[in-house]
Amino acid sequence: MNPAARFRALPLRSRLALLVTVAVALAVAAVTAVSWVMVRTQLRDQLDQSLRATNPNEQVLRRLNQGCASPPAQTQPDIAGNLNATVQILAADGSHCWVSGRTDLPVTQTDKDVAAGRLGRVLHDETTDDGVDMRVYTIPARAQPGGPLFAIAVAKPLADIDKPLSTLAWVLLLVSGIGVVGAGAAGLWVARTGLRPVDELTGAVEHIARTEDLTVRIPDEGDDEIARLSRSFNSMTAALASSQDRQAQLIADAGHELRTPLTSLRTNIELLAHSEETGRAIPPEDRKELLDSVKAQMTELAALIGDLQELSRPDAVSPGPLQVVALHEIAGAALSRARLRGPELSFSSALEPWYVRGEAAALERAVVNVLDNAVKFSPPGGAVEVTLRAGELTVRDHGPGIPDEDLPHVFERFWRSPSARALPGSGLGLSIVARTVARAGGSAELRAAAGGPGTEAVLRIPGAPTPPPPEPSVVPYQ
């Protein structure tokens, strides 16, 4: 397994802690390196400045007058002690004499060039025969005006700055190690603290997956991303719980509605079967009435099952593509079907052209359901008025009307007013109407008719009085 795969296999908090530790380690390393380089540069600059500040004193010049025949005895006092440095006099031919210090400095070409006058003052590094690194400042000098040119090399050991730098390096290394370890511990603590809401969310999800308990809620204090995620999760579980409750209610209501026609159907079929088994014939009139009842109950069951299938379909799922349809034509077709169901009623219509975007079959069923209600509640010989004007389809009947306290419930599933419970129907028609109109971007309303008894059903669907121009066909480029 490669390092990337091993890293992805780690828990999230371990990855966060590791990333924090690596980031802090890189930052500490960069700061440490920059600090060490800056201190080293500053110390070398100070050493160079101290070397540049040295000048040959009278004793050094007197030594120049004596020449460089031989170095003085070791017991001779340091004649350049005030310089706190190793001092050496040298000539252009490379000869040199020791003036001050505990070791001879090697003579380089740079020193000869300074003694010969080819170079001015020069700073450079040298290593003595016994392995001591020195910082050397070579300057030209004369014992007297017009005299021969010599060079004076003033040197100080680099150990003066290397030892503090070494100590500083160990201190920085120790502090950096403590900082990285502390950063790792802090990163792990921050990861655990920051991911605690995620752990709670994970636990809630696992609990729901294990028990299907949608009443679990997660604390969502604050306004950060975790709180927003918790609120979204709580909203999702609430919506799922509500959907589950509606599903259970739909099943319970459907079972209750199915029980009555099924019981009646079973009773009628048992009577017919008993007649066949016992050989006792049912009078033809009664047999015909039983068969008609069975057919009616089968038709009612088929309609109820169709309504349940329509309501069980999710709102986001469409049975067919949306297209521009003529609402006035749909209303006219639905009105023709309503005339067949209520031949004793008089129908009047005023349908202005109106084009909407929706599902033609679903819209026609919605209009048919509204007209069926008008036919159902209209008195014998009554009138039903249908108008379509500016996208508002109104169906008015002259029946007993709906009490004001029942109006808020007319679009609920399986809800039926006390006066309608004796009439055929499942209580799903207006629910389907409201759902279909809402899918087309409109709204449905049921209200008391103005100026007399009856009810007005109003469907408002956005559209236009003229159809939109057809979309141009795209011809592929040849």
N, C-alpha and C positions, 0 to 999 in steps of 0.2 A: 504494500500500500504506500503510495507516494505521500510526501508531507502534506500536500493540499487536501488529499482525501482524509488523512488522519486528523487534520485540523477541523474539517467539516464534521467528522464523527464525534467530536467533543461536544458536551452540553453547551448550551448558549451562554450560560454564566461563565463557564470556563473559558470560552472563546473571548468573551468581553474582557475578563480579567487578564487573559494573556495578551490581548491587543493593547490594553492600558499599560501593562508592564513593559511591553516592547516599545510603545510610544514614549513612555517616560524614560526608559533606558537609553533610547536614541537621543532624546533631548538632553539627558544628563551627560551622556558621552560627548555630545557636541559642545555643551557648556564647559565641561571639564577640559576638553582639548583646547578650546578657544582661550579659557582662563590660563592654562599652562603656557600656551604660546605667548600670550600677552605679557605674562609675568616674566618669562624668559627674555622676551624682547626688551622689556623695561630694564631688567637687571643688566643685560649686555649694554644697553644704552648708557646706563649709569656707570658701568665699568669703563666704557670708552670715554665718557666725559671726565672721569677721574684721571685717566691716562692723558687725555689732552690737556688737563689742567696742570700737569707736571712740567717744571722747567729746570734745566741744569743749574745747580747752585754753584757757589764759588769753589767748593771742594771738588766738584766734578770737573769744572774748567781747569782747576789747578792740576788735576790728574791728566787732563789733555796736554798741558804744557810739559809734563814729565814724560809724555810718550807712553806707548803701550808695550814696553820691553818685557815686563813680567807682571803677573797678578800680584797683589799685595798678600801678605801673610794672612792666615785664617784668623790670627789673633788681633789683626788690625780692626779698630772700630769701624762700624758701618758709616762711611762718609756720606752716604745718601739716605741715611735712615729716615730722614724727614719725609722721604718720598713714599715709604712703606711699599717698596717695589724692588724688583731686581733690575739693576742698571748695568749696562755694558757699553763700552766705547769700541767702535770698530772703524776700520779704514776701508778705502775702496778696494784694496787688494785682498780683503777678507781677514786681515789680522785684527785681533781684538784683545782687549784686556778687561778683566773683571773689576767692577767698581763696587757693587753692592749686591747683596743677595746670597743665596746658598748654592747656586748652580750656574754653570755657563749656559748661555743661550746659543743655539746653533745659528751660524751666519748663512742667510739665504741670499739669493740673487736680488731679492727686493731690498735687503739691507745694503748690499753693495751699490745698487743703483742710487739709493739715497745718499750714501757716503760719497759717491762720485758726482752728485749734483744732478743726476738724470731724473730723479723723482723728488717730490717734496715730502711732506709729512705723510706717513703711511701707517694704517692700522691693519694688522694681520695676525693669524693664529700660527703658533709654532709648538712643536713638541720637543722637549729636551731629551738628552740621551738616556736619562733615567725614567722616561715615559710620562713626564708631567706636562699637561697641556697648558700653554701660556697664551695670554693675549698680549701682543707686542705692539708698542707704539714707537716707530723709528722716526727720528727727526734729525735734520742736518744741523751741524754746529761748527763753530771756529773757536780756537783757543784765544785768538786775538784778531783784531781787524786786519784783513789782508793775509792772514795766516792760512795754512792748509785746511781743506774741508774734511771734517770727520762726520761720523754719525753717532748718535746716542740712542740706544735701544732701551726703552723702559718697558718692563713686562710685569704683569700680575697673573697669578695662576687662575685658570678658569674654574678651579674647584671652589673659588669664592662664590660663584653663582651656581655651580653644578650641585653643591651640597644642599643649598636652600631649595633648588628646583626638585632634587630628589625627594627631599622631605615633603615639599608641596605635592608632588605626584602621589606619594603614599597617602597623604591626607585626603586629596581629592578622590583617590581610588576608594578609600574607606567610606568617605561621605557618599560617594556615588553608589557603592554597594548597599549602604543602609537606605539610601533614597529609593533604589530600585526595589529592594525587598519591601519597604514601606509602601511603595506605589502598587506592588503586586497585591499586598494585603488590602490596601484601600480599594483597588480595583475589584477584588473579589467581594469585599463588603458592599461596594456601590452596586455591583452586578446583582448581588442577592437582594439588596434593598429595592433597587429599581425594577427587578423582575418579579418581585413578590406579587404585584397585581396580575402579572401574566400567569404566575403559578396558580393564583386563585381562579383566574379565567380558565386555565387548563383543567383544574380540578372540577370546576362547574360543568365544563363540557363533558368531561369523562363521567361525571355523575349523571348528567342527562342521558348520555349514550347508554349508561348501564341501567338506569332506573326509568328513563323516559319521564322524569319529573320535570315539567316545564315551569314549576313555581319557583325555581332557584333564581335568586338575584345576587348580583355582585355589587359591593359598595363602589360608588362612582363619585367620590369627593374630588374636587379640583377641576381644572380646565385643561390639563395636559393631554397628550395623545393617549395615555393609558386610560384616563378617565373617559375620554371620548369613545375609546374602544369598549369599555365596560358599559357605557350607556347604550351604545349600538347593540351590544350583545343582549342587554336587558330588554331593549325594544324588540329584538328579534325573537327572544323567548316569549315575550308577551304576545307578539303577533302569532307565533306558533301555537301558544296556548289558546288564544282566541279562535284561531282556525280549527284547532282540535275540538273546542267547545261547540263551534258552529257545525262541525262535521257530526259530532255526537247528537246535537239537537236535530240536524237534518235527518239523521238515521232514525231517531226516535219519532219525529213527526211523520216521516215517510212510513214507518211501521204502523203508526196509528192510523194514517190515512188509508193504507193498504188493507188494514184489518177489516174494515167495514165491507168493501166490495168483495173481498175474498170470502168472508163469512157468508154473505148473501149468495155468492156464486156457488160455494160449497153446499149450501142448503138446497138450492135449486137442483144441482147435479145429483145430490143424494136422493131427492124426491124422484127424479127421472130414473135413477138406477134402481131404487126400491120398486118402482112400478114395473121395470123390466124383470127384476128377480122374482117378484111375487106373482106376476102375471095379471095383476089388477091394473087394467088400463086406466089412464088418466083421461078425463073428458077432453075432446079435441080443443075446446075453447081454453081450458086450463093449461093443456100441454103447449098450445101456441103462446099463451101468456108467459109460461115458464121459459120457453125458448127465446122469446123476445127479451125477457129480463136477463137471461144469460148473455145474449148478444150485447145488450146495453152495458152490462157490467164488464164484459171483455173490452168493449170500446173505451169505457172509463178507465180501466186498468192500463190499456195501451197509451191513452193520453197522459195518465199520471206518470207512467214510466218515461215517456218522452220528455215531460216537464222536468222530471228528476235528472235525466241525462243532460238536459240543457243547463240546469242549475249547478250540476256537478262539474261542468267544464270550467277550468280556471279562466279568470278574466283576461290573462295575457295570451291565452290560446284562442285563435280565431279559426272557425271552421272553414273559412275561405278567404281569398284576398279581398281587401277593400277596393271598391270601385265606385265610380260616379253612377248613381241610379236616380231615376225620376220618382220622387216621393209621391207626386200626384197620380202617377200611374199605379204605383203600389197601393195607394189608398183606394183608387177606383176598383182594382181587382179584389181587395179585401171587402169593399162595399158590395160587390156582386155576390160574394160568398155569404155575407151577412143577410142579404135579401132572401137567400134560399133558407136560412135558418129562422127567419122571422117573417114568413109570408103575410101574416096578418098585420104587420106594422108598415107604416109609411116612412120612406127614407127620402131625405133631401140632401143635396150636396152642392157645394161651391168650391171647386178645387182649382186653385191657381197653380201654374207651373212652378215647381221648386225641385232643384237638383241637389242631392246631398252625396257625401262619400260614406259608404257603409256596406253592409251585407244585405243584399236584396231579399233573400229568403227569411233572414232573421227579422228585418224590418216589417215584412209582410205579416209574419206571425205576430209581431207586437201589435200592429194595427188590428189584425183579426181578433186578438184577445180583448182589446178595448171595445171593439164593436160587439163581441159576444157578451161582454158585461152589459152593454147598453140594451141588447136584445133581451137578455135574461131578466133585467129589472124593469123593462118597459111594460106598462099595462096593455091588455089587449086593445088593439086599434090605436095604440100610441104612435108617436112620431120620434124619429131619430134624425138629428141634424148634424151633418158632417161638413166642416169648412177647413180649408187650407189656405192660409194667407201669410205671406212673408215668413215662411218656415215654421208657422205655428198651426198644428193640426188639432182641431177641437171637435170632440164628439159629445153631443148633448142628448141626454134622454129626458123623459118626463116621468120617471119613476118616483118611488118614495124618497129617494135621496139618501145620503149617508149622514148620520149624526156627526156633529162637530168633534165629539170626543173620540170618534173612530177614525177620523181622517189621518192622524199621524201613523196609523198602523196598517193602512191599506196596501202598502208595498212590501210588508213583511211576508216571509215565506209561511205558507200554510195558515195564514191568518184569515179568518172569515167572520164577517159581522153576524150577530145573532139572527138577523133577518135572512141571511143567505145560507145558513147551515142546512136548511131543508132543501136547497136547490142543488142540482148537480154541479160538480166542480171540485178542484183539489186545493184551491187557495194559492196556487202558484202562478196564475196567469199574469197578475199585475207585477209580481216580482220579476218575471221574465221581461215584461215591458220595460220596467225601470232599468234593468241591466242592459238590454239591447240598446235603448236610447242613450244611456250613458256611454256605451262603447262607441257610439257614433258621435260623441261629443255634445250631446244634448241633455235635456232634463224632462222629467215627467211629473205631472201634478194632477191631483184629483180634488175638485172643489165643488161646493154647492152652486147650482145654476142660479143665475140672476133672474129675478122677475118671475119666480114660480117654482114649483117642485121639480126635482130632478137633479142630475149630477152632470158636471162637465169634466171630461178627461182631456187634458191639454198636453200635447207632445211638442217640445221645441227642439228642433234639430238645425244646426247651422248649415248654410248652403248658399245657393244663388238661384235667381229666377231663370237663368240661362245656363246651358251646359258649358263647361270650359272647352276651349279649343283642343282638338286632338293633338297629342304629342307628336312632333315630327319623327318620322321613321329614319333610322340611321342606316345609311347605305355604306357597306364596307368599301374601303378604298381598294381599287383594283390596281 
